[in-house]
Amino acid sequence: MTAPEQKERIRAARVGARVELVDLRVRKLAAELHQPTSEGPLSFALDVKPAVSRVDELVVYSLEYEFSSQDNDQKTVMDGTIEISVLYQLEEGAELTEGELAAFGNVSVLFTAHPYLRELLHSLTLRMGLPPLILDVMRSPLDAELEGSQ
C-alpha cells in the first residue's frame, strides 16, 4: 500500500469510528429504454460522482450514478441516472475535517451503497425486459495488492 493510500484509510477510519449509519435512500431514478427487444450479452458502463455535505451532527453523502448499456452493435439499449443518499450521524463532539469526511466517502460509503445499487439495477433491467444485469462486487484498490502477497 502506498503512503497516500495508507493515509486515506487512516483518515477514513477516524470517521468510521465516530459515525452511525442512519438512512440510505434512492433520491432520484431516471431510466430510459431505447431498444426494448435487445438480447444479451449487453455491455454496461457505470460512473459515479460522490459529494458530501455536513449539517450540524449529520453527514450526507450523495452518490450520483450515470449508467448505460449497449448491445453488440454499440447501440444504446438503456441509460439513466440514479442518486443514492447515505446519511450518517456523527457522535457528539466529533471534530472531523472535510478531508477526513471525503476520505470516508471514498473508502467506505461507496461500499455501503453498492449492494443497494446492485439490487436496483438488477430489478430495473428485469422490469425493462432486458437480460438481468448482475453488477459485480465493488473492488478495493487493495484487492490486487492483497492477492499478490499470498
Beta strands, then each sheet from edge to edge (+ up, - down):
strand 1: 19-33
strand 2: 43-55
strand 3: 58-70
strand 4: 76-90
sheet 1: 1+ 4- 3+ 2-
end
